[in-house]
Amino acid sequence: MARRNRKATSGMRLRLGASVLSAARGVDTRLVKDRLGRFERVHRRYVDAQRKVDAAESQLRAAQARLEESEALQDEAVEMVARTLVMDGEPRANPFEAVGTPAPSVITRLPSAEEVQAVHALAAAVQRSTKVSKATFQAAQAADKAAQVVEQALAAVAKQQDGVRDARRLREAVGQGWEAALAALKRVAQAAAKEGAPDLYATLFPPVVRPTTKSKAPEEQAPAVTATPTAA
């Protein structure tokens, strides 16, 4: 069966790199000095690339939170238009029927970009009408402004998503160099065993101890089933 190549995650790279460099401070590394120095430089670049990913993801989360807030305010503005239209005499079932737009419940359940367009259309239709009250006209203006805020928030989220993708691409590009530098360090550490440093590789790359499942105590094991003798 072909062996599947498992790609290291960013967290694994950070932990392994820190472990190798920490272990290197307690052992003679003269035989692997050049490779170790190269790996240390690449690891620093990878740590920096990961920080940029973390920062970009944090900015994206903040932009998404602002979008959620602005969408909630937009929904409130739509409901305000509906309430003022009902006060103007429009039916409660769909106060937007007179201006030719979907009901409030339909608009507020649309995807973000579609809802923005629907709110703009609603505001424009209400402001064109000559039968609405001043309160309804002002509510439509407020809804239109709320939709503009959502548009800006959507653009900010899209920009931050691009930033996250770019930061991750950069991290993976540095990660390829990190993998190559690690493999080269492993090779020279293994070769150093023949040159008088037999414990160097084991010190830098100790075996991973995986937790094992606890075996049951003898009294917890199921009792043996004895066969009942067959009557002659």
Contacts in CASP RR format, 6 or more apart in sequence:
PFRMAT RR
TARGET T0000
AUTHOR 0000-0000-0000
METHOD contacts of the structure
MODEL  1
MARRNRKATSGMRLRLGASVLSAARGVDTRLVKDRLGRFERVHRRYVDAQ
RKVDAAESQLRAAQARLEESEALQDEAVEMVARTLVMDGEPRANPFEAVG
TPAPSVITRLPSAEEVQAVHALAAAVQRSTKVSKATFQAAQAADKAAQVV
EQALAAVAKQQDGVRDARRLREAVGQGWEAALAALKRVAQAAAKEGAPDL
YATLFPPVVRPTTKSKAPEEQAPAVTATPTAA
8 16 0 8 1.000
8 179 0 8 1.000
10 50 0 8 1.000
10 53 0 8 1.000
10 171 0 8 1.000
11 50 0 8 1.000
13 46 0 8 1.000
13 175 0 8 1.000
13 178 0 8 1.000
14 46 0 8 1.000
14 47 0 8 1.000
14 50 0 8 1.000
16 182 0 8 1.000
17 39 0 8 1.000
17 43 0 8 1.000
17 182 0 8 1.000
18 43 0 8 1.000
20 39 0 8 1.000
20 182 0 8 1.000
20 185 0 8 1.000
20 204 0 8 1.000
20 205 0 8 1.000
21 39 0 8 1.000
21 40 0 8 1.000
21 43 0 8 1.000
23 203 0 8 1.000
23 204 0 8 1.000
23 206 0 8 1.000
24 36 0 8 1.000
24 204 0 8 1.000
26 203 0 8 1.000
27 199 0 8 1.000
27 200 0 8 1.000
27 203 0 8 1.000
27 204 0 8 1.000
28 197 0 8 1.000
28 200 0 8 1.000
29 36 0 8 1.000
29 200 0 8 1.000
31 188 0 8 1.000
31 192 0 8 1.000
31 195 0 8 1.000
31 196 0 8 1.000
31 197 0 8 1.000
31 200 0 8 1.000
32 185 0 8 1.000
32 188 0 8 1.000
32 189 0 8 1.000
32 192 0 8 1.000
32 200 0 8 1.000
35 181 0 8 1.000
35 184 0 8 1.000
35 185 0 8 1.000
35 188 0 8 1.000
35 189 0 8 1.000
36 185 0 8 1.000
38 181 0 8 1.000
38 184 0 8 1.000
38 185 0 8 1.000
39 178 0 8 1.000
39 181 0 8 1.000
39 182 0 8 1.000
39 184 0 8 1.000
39 185 0 8 1.000
42 174 0 8 1.000
42 175 0 8 1.000
42 177 0 8 1.000
42 178 0 8 1.000
42 181 0 8 1.000
43 178 0 8 1.000
43 181 0 8 1.000
45 174 0 8 1.000
45 178 0 8 1.000
46 171 0 8 1.000
46 174 0 8 1.000
46 175 0 8 1.000
46 178 0 8 1.000
49 167 0 8 1.000
49 170 0 8 1.000
49 171 0 8 1.000
49 174 0 8 1.000
49 175 0 8 1.000
50 171 0 8 1.000
52 167 0 8 1.000
52 170 0 8 1.000
52 171 0 8 1.000
53 164 0 8 1.000
53 167 0 8 1.000
53 168 0 8 1.000
53 171 0 8 1.000
55 167 0 8 1.000
56 160 0 8 1.000
56 163 0 8 1.000
56 164 0 8 1.000
56 166 0 8 1.000
56 167 0 8 1.000
57 164 0 8 1.000
59 160 0 8 1.000
60 157 0 8 1.000
60 160 0 8 1.000
60 161 0 8 1.000
60 163 0 8 1.000
60 164 0 8 1.000
63 153 0 8 1.000
63 156 0 8 1.000
63 157 0 8 1.000
63 159 0 8 1.000
63 160 0 8 1.000
64 157 0 8 1.000
66 153 0 8 1.000
66 156 0 8 1.000
67 112 0 8 1.000
67 150 0 8 1.000
67 153 0 8 1.000
67 154 0 8 1.000
67 156 0 8 1.000
67 157 0 8 1.000
70 146 0 8 1.000
70 149 0 8 1.000
70 150 0 8 1.000
70 152 0 8 1.000
70 153 0 8 1.000
71 112 0 8 1.000
71 115 0 8 1.000
71 150 0 8 1.000
71 153 0 8 1.000
73 146 0 8 1.000
73 149 0 8 1.000
74 115 0 8 1.000
74 116 0 8 1.000
74 119 0 8 1.000
74 143 0 8 1.000
74 146 0 8 1.000
74 147 0 8 1.000
74 149 0 8 1.000
74 150 0 8 1.000
75 108 0 8 1.000
76 146 0 8 1.000
77 119 0 8 1.000
77 139 0 8 1.000
77 142 0 8 1.000
77 143 0 8 1.000
77 145 0 8 1.000
77 146 0 8 1.000
77 147 0 8 1.000
78 104 0 8 1.000
78 107 0 8 1.000
78 108 0 8 1.000
78 119 0 8 1.000
78 122 0 8 1.000
78 143 0 8 1.000
79 104 0 8 1.000
79 108 0 8 1.000
80 139 0 8 1.000
80 142 0 8 1.000
80 143 0 8 1.000
81 95 0 8 1.000
81 96 0 8 1.000
81 104 0 8 1.000
81 122 0 8 1.000
81 123 0 8 1.000
81 126 0 8 1.000
81 136 0 8 1.000
81 139 0 8 1.000
81 140 0 8 1.000
81 143 0 8 1.000
82 95 0 8 1.000
82 96 0 8 1.000
82 104 0 8 1.000
83 95 0 8 1.000
83 139 0 8 1.000
84 132 0 8 1.000
84 133 0 8 1.000
84 135 0 8 1.000
84 136 0 8 1.000
84 139 0 8 1.000
85 95 0 8 1.000
85 96 0 8 1.000
85 98 0 8 1.000
85 99 0 8 1.000
85 126 0 8 1.000
85 132 0 8 1.000
85 136 0 8 1.000
86 92 0 8 1.000
86 95 0 8 1.000
87 133 0 8 1.000
87 135 0 8 1.000
87 136 0 8 1.000
88 131 0 8 1.000
88 132 0 8 1.000
88 133 0 8 1.000
88 136 0 8 1.000
90 96 0 8 1.000
90 97 0 8 1.000
90 98 0 8 1.000
91 97 0 8 1.000
93 103 0 8 1.000
94 102 0 8 1.000
94 103 0 8 1.000
94 104 0 8 1.000
95 103 0 8 1.000
95 104 0 8 1.000
96 102 0 8 1.000
96 103 0 8 1.000
96 104 0 8 1.000
96 107 0 8 1.000
96 122 0 8 1.000
97 103 0 8 1.000
98 129 0 8 1.000
98 131 0 8 1.000
99 122 0 8 1.000
99 125 0 8 1.000
99 126 0 8 1.000
99 129 0 8 1.000
100 125 0 8 1.000
101 107 0 8 1.000
101 118 0 8 1.000
101 121 0 8 1.000
101 122 0 8 1.000
101 125 0 8 1.000
102 118 0 8 1.000
107 115 0 8 1.000
107 118 0 8 1.000
107 119 0 8 1.000
107 122 0 8 1.000
108 115 0 8 1.000
110 118 0 8 1.000
112 150 0 8 1.000
112 154 0 8 1.000
113 154 0 8 1.000
115 147 0 8 1.000
115 150 0 8 1.000
116 147 0 8 1.000
116 150 0 8 1.000
116 151 0 8 1.000
116 154 0 8 1.000
119 143 0 8 1.000
119 144 0 8 1.000
119 146 0 8 1.000
119 147 0 8 1.000
119 150 0 8 1.000
120 144 0 8 1.000
120 147 0 8 1.000
122 140 0 8 1.000
122 143 0 8 1.000
123 140 0 8 1.000
123 141 0 8 1.000
123 143 0 8 1.000
123 144 0 8 1.000
123 147 0 8 1.000
124 144 0 8 1.000
126 132 0 8 1.000
126 136 0 8 1.000
126 137 0 8 1.000
126 139 0 8 1.000
126 140 0 8 1.000
127 137 0 8 1.000
127 140 0 8 1.000
127 141 0 8 1.000
127 144 0 8 1.000
132 140 0 8 1.000
185 204 0 8 1.000
186 201 0 8 1.000
186 205 0 8 1.000
189 200 0 8 1.000
189 201 0 8 1.000
189 204 0 8 1.000
189 205 0 8 1.000
190 201 0 8 1.000
192 200 0 8 1.000
192 201 0 8 1.000
193 200 0 8 1.000
193 201 0 8 1.000
END
